[in-house]
Amino acid sequence: MAEEYVEVKIPKSLYERIKERIEGTGFESVDEYVTYVLREVLASLEEEEEEEVFSEEEEEKIKERLRALGYLD
């Protein structure tokens, strides 16, 4: 199934900077480069969200245990 596309507007100065940047690379268009960059950024953000993060309460319990074991002052 073909992917649908929508139009996104960016400042012309940014477009020109990207156009210069992709010269001599494997990117055939500014659209292709911008799509690649946005996918990479979103993948990175989604990966960060999936990582387990301790709540403040859990972090404090861990610190208390480490103090009790003599690892923290």
Stockholm file with secondary structure:
# STOCKHOLM 1.0

chainA/1-73         MAEEYVEVKIPKSLYERIKERIEGTGFESVDEYVTYVLREVLASLEEEEEEEVFSEEEEEKIKERLRALGYLD
#=GR chainA/1-73 SS CCCCCCCCCCCHHHHHHHHHHHTTSSCCSHHHHHHHHHHHHHHHHHHHHHSCCCCHHHHHHHHHHHHHTTSCC
#=GC SS_cons        CCCCCCCCCCCHHHHHHHHHHHTTSSCCSHHHHHHHHHHHHHHHHHHHHHSCCCCHHHHHHHHHHHHHTTSCC
//
